[in-house]
């Protein structure tokens, strides 16, 4: 008796899966593009493309790109909303210093505390007036020190 009930439940289950599969295929085929019709004499094979005479036409001038200094480009990488001030959240969100400089304990794992302490100290050191926002002049004090390039060429 158990085998009979188990067989009936299995058959109903397979029939239900088959029904859902069949309906799913019908919906997929419903959204498919129509088949390409054979060209007839009344309908040409390809519609002709429109032709326009653009010999005397002139388009608008392309926008001029402004040249930014290195410091301005660096400032705008941090200033996400372009309001000419860098908030503490903007400064913290775009930290990209070298991993090893931030890993204080040298275990090759950077904890949030190791990452955030250096950034907060740097931000607080640059915020001269204490208003929790960096102006372009205050931000300029956070620029990394540039090392002179050595010419290792043996020409």
C-alpha positions in Angstrom: 0.0 0.0 0.0 2.8 2.4 0.9 4.4 1.8 -2.5 1.2 2.6 -4.3 0.8 5.9 -2.4 4.5 6.8 -2.8 4.2 6.0 -6.6 1.1 8.2 -6.9 2.7 11.1 -5.1 5.8 10.8 -7.3 3.7 10.7 -10.4 1.8 13.8 -9.4 5.1 15.6 -8.5 6.6 14.7 -11.9 3.4 15.9 -13.7 3.5 19.2 -11.7 7.2 19.8 -12.6 6.4 19.0 -16.2 3.5 21.4 -16.3 5.6 24.3 -14.8 8.4 23.6 -17.2 6.0 23.6 -20.2 4.4 26.9 -19.1 7.8 28.4 -18.5 8.9 27.5 -22.1 5.6 29.0 -23.4 6.4 32.3 -21.7 9.9 32.3 -23.1 8.7 31.6 -26.6 6.0 34.2 -26.2 8.7 36.9 -25.7 10.8 35.7 -28.6 11.1 37.8 -31.8 8.8 36.8 -34.7 10.5 34.7 -37.4 12.0 36.5 -40.3 9.5 36.6 -43.2 10.7 35.8 -46.7 10.8 39.0 -48.9 8.0 39.3 -51.4 7.6 41.5 -54.5 5.3 43.8 -52.4 7.8 44.1 -49.6 11.5 44.8 -50.4 14.2 42.7 -48.8 15.7 45.6 -46.8 14.3 49.0 -46.1 16.4 51.8 -47.5 18.3 54.0 -45.1 17.5 57.7 -45.0 20.0 60.0 -46.6 20.8 63.5 -45.3 23.0 66.2 -46.9 25.4 67.3 -44.1 27.9 69.1 -46.2 27.1 72.5 -44.8 26.0 71.4 -41.4 28.1 72.2 -38.3 27.7 70.7 -34.9 28.2 72.4 -31.6 31.7 73.0 -30.3 33.0 70.3 -28.0 33.3 71.4 -24.3 36.7 72.8 -23.3 38.5 70.8 -20.7 40.1 72.9 -18.0 43.7 72.1 -16.9 43.9 71.4 -13.3 47.0 71.5 -11.3 48.3 68.3 -9.6 47.1 69.6 -6.2 43.6 70.4 -7.6 43.3 66.9 -9.1 44.3 65.4 -5.8 41.8 67.6 -4.0 38.9 66.6 -6.2 39.7 62.9 -5.8 38.7 63.3 -2.2 36.0 66.0 -2.6 33.3 63.6 -3.9 30.4 66.1 -4.0 32.5 69.0 -5.4 31.5 71.5 -2.7 35.2 72.7 -2.4 35.4 71.2 1.2 36.4 67.8 2.2 34.4 66.4 5.1 35.8 63.8 7.4 33.7 61.1 5.9 35.0 62.0 2.4 38.6 61.8 3.6 38.0 58.4 5.4 36.2 56.9 2.4 38.9 57.3 -0.1 42.0 56.3 1.9 44.4 54.4 -0.4 47.7 54.6 1.4 50.1 51.6 1.1 49.0 48.6 3.2 52.3 48.1 5.0 52.4 51.7 6.3 49.0 51.1 7.9 49.7 47.7 9.3 51.2 48.7 12.7 51.7 45.3 14.2 53.1 43.7 11.0 50.7 40.7 11.0 49.6 41.3 7.4 46.1 41.9 8.6 44.7 45.4 8.5 42.2 46.0 11.3 39.8 48.9 11.1 41.5 50.4 14.1 44.9 50.5 12.4 43.3 52.0 9.3 41.1 54.6 10.9 43.6 56.0 13.5 46.1 57.2 10.9 43.4 58.8 8.8 41.7 60.5 11.7 45.1 61.8 13.0 46.0 63.1 9.5 42.6 64.8 9.1 42.7 66.4 12.6 46.2 67.6 11.9 45.2 69.3 8.6 42.0 70.8 10.0 43.6 74.1 11.3 40.4 75.9 12.3 38.7 72.8 13.8 35.5 73.1 11.8 35.6 69.4 10.8 36.0 70.3 7.1 39.1 70.8 5.0 39.3 73.8 2.7 41.6 73.6 -0.3 44.4 75.3 1.6 44.1 73.0 4.6 44.0 70.0 2.3 47.2 71.1 0.6 49.0 70.4 3.9 48.2 66.7 3.6 50.1 66.3 0.3 52.6 63.4 0.4 56.3 64.4 0.4 57.8 64.0 -3.0 61.1 62.2 -3.3 63.6 63.3 -5.9 63.9 60.7 -8.7 67.2 59.1 -9.1 68.6 58.5 -12.6 69.7 54.9 -12.5 70.5 55.0 -16.2 74.0 53.8 -17.2 74.1 55.4 -20.6 
